[in-house]
Amino acid sequence: MPALGDIGGLVRHLSDVVLVFDVESLRVVDVNRGDEGAFGFSHEELLARDAFALFPRWWDAAKTLEPGAAVATYVKHADGTESPVDMRLARARHGDRDVILASVRTDRPLSDVDRELADVSTYLHAIVENIPDMIFVKDAATHAFRRFNRAGEELLGFTRGELLGKTDHDFYPREQADFFHAKDRDTFASRTIVDIPVEPIQTKYKGERLLHTRKIPIYDERGKPLYLLGISEDITERLKTEQQARELADVVRNLRDAVITWKPRGAIVSFNPGAERLYAITASHAIGASFERFVPDTELAVFREREGRLLAGGDPDAVEVARVRRDGRDVEVEETLFRVVDAQGQLQRIACVQRDLTELGRWRRATQVLNAVSAPQSETASGLSKNVAEALAHADLAAVDRDATVLLLGETGVGKSWVARRIHQHSPRADRPFFEINCASLAPQLVESELFGHERGAFTGASAQKRGLVETAEGGTLFLDEIGELTPSVQAQLLTFIDTRSFRRVGGNRTLSADVRLVAATNVDLRVAADQGRFRRDLYYRLSVIPVLLPPLRERREEIPLLLETLLARLARSPGPLRVTERALAAMKRYEWPGNIRELRNALERALILGRGATIDLEHLPPELGDARPSRPGTATRTTPTRGDGPSSLDEMQDAHIRRVLEEVGGNRTRAAERLGISRSTLKRKLAQMRGP
C-alpha cells in the first residue's frame, strides 16, 4: 500500500484527521494518524472500517457537500459514542487508484441550536436503526438508494456499502426492477402514501420473501420531489401461518366427523358442519351453550370425570359413548377429548372429535342376529367327525395370519358363518369388528353401495353419504357369504381392494383405504363358474389362498347327537332337559338333510312347537323324515320317496324332495325355502338347475 506521503507530505502534519477512502468500496486505506490513532481506534482498526461505520450520516454529508466546503456531521467513536465534527471531502490520486480524502476537524464549537439539532438527529437515527422493519430512502430523480437501516441489511443480505448509491436494477431482474420503479413513480404522481399489501423480493440468502410495503413521497418547500421513504414489513411467515390456518379450517369444516371446542367447564366456542349434522342443530344455536346439553343425565358424571382428568393434565382418551341430539334421539359416537393450548402451553380450550357409530351399531346388531342361525358346535366339543376336525384345523391355521384371505366351501347351511366367526375370534383382529353380508340377499345394484358405501347424490335415493361395510369393518373381519352371486363389476372392485386395500365410494372421486381381512364363502364350484365366464378367474385365485371345505351333514351323521344337544339348549322355551326318542333320533340319522344344519335347526324348532313338552318324537318332525329308509351297511343313506320308483341319483333325490315340499306348501317358494332350511335365492337357483318340471 503506498504511503500517505504520496499524496503530499503536508497532510501528515495537519492537526485535522485525514482519512483516505477507496472510491469503490469506501473503505479506509490510510490515515495521517498512524501511531496515536483517531477516534479511539488503532491504525489497524481504522483500516477495517468503511465510511458508513465511521460516519453514520456519510451519504447525506457526501451528497450535500460542495467540493472544499465544510459540513457538520457526526463521527462514531470506538466506544460507540458519537460526536459532532466538521468534514471536508476532496478527490485525489493515491498511488495508482482514485481515492476520497476526508479532512475531519473535531474541535468546532457548536451553538445551542446545533447541539439541539444534533441531539434530535442522534435520537431519530437510533430509532430508525432499531425499528424491526426495513427502512430505506431513494433519490427521487435517480431511484438510487440513499439510506438503509440495520433491519434492511439483515433482510436483504447486503451491507449498506453494497446498497447505497445503487438502484433496484443492480440487484433484481429487469422486469421486477421496472415494477419497483413504476410504483415509485406512482407514489410521486399520487402525492400520497402508496400501500403495497404483498410485494415479493429476492434476497441474497433467504430466498424470496414477501413484504408489506408503504412508500411515502417527500418534497422540498417548492413541491419538488426529493426522496421516497419506504417502510417494508416482512410478512412471509405470517402469510404462511395464515395459509396453514385456512387449510386447517377447511379440513375441519369438511370433516365428516363432529369437531367441537368449548371453554374449560364453560360454553361452546366452535361447532363444525359435521357437528351440525350429528346433533341436528346449527352452529349459531350451539355456540354459547354448554357442551353438557348433549350429554345424557346417566353419563354426565362420567363425562365430568373425563373432563377433570384432562384439565389436570391427563392424556387424551377415546371412548364409545351415547350423546343426545336436539330432537331427543340418542346417537352412538366414538368421542376423543383433548386440550387446545397456546404457544406458551397454557390451556385455552377443551376439544372433542366425535365419529358417528350409530350405523356401526346397527351393523353389529344385524350381525348378531345373522350369527344366531349359524352352526352351534362348541369349539371344544368332542364327537366331531374327522372331516370337520380337519376343516377346523385348517381354519385355525389360517386365523393366525391376520391378512390371509380364506375361502369357505360347502353346501348351504353347513356352518360356514360359524367357521368365519371362529377364524375372526382366533385371529389378531379378535378385538375389532366382525361383519357379514349375504351377497345373494341384496339387489345387484345395491351390493356395491353396501360394500363400499356411496356419496350423496350418487344415485336416486342417495340423500346422504354412507359408509360401506369395508369402511365400517376397519381393522376387523368382513365375511362375504355366497360370494359367487356378485356381479362382474363388483367382482372387479373387490379384486382391486384385495390387491391394494383401496376403494372408492359409489359416486366418489376420492380413493380411500381400509385394513380389513376378507373371509368369503360359496356353495357353488367357483372354478367351474370361472371356466363358464360367470366368475373372474383372477378373483377366484386371490380368494382361495386358504380354502376350507366343510362337508354336508349327511357325511357327518355322527355329529347329530352333539348338534341336537347344542341346538335344543338354545331353542328351549322352558327350563329343564329335553328328550329325543330313539325312533326320532334314528329318523334324523337316516335323513339326507339337503338343508344341512340350518334345516336341522328348523326341524327342531317345529318339533318343539308341536310337541309342547319335554319329549320330541317322530310325529313332531317334518313328514319327510318319517319317509327316510335306513341305509345298508357300508353305503350312503338315501331319502327315498314313498310313491313311484325312487330316484337313481343324489341330484334326482334332491330334486324330488324340493318338488314334494313345494307341493305341500302350495307352490309358495318363501315357505318352501324356510322348510328346506335354505335361502329363497338358493331355492330359485336350484329350481333353475333342476331337470324336468
Disulfide bonds with the S-S distance in Angstrom:
none
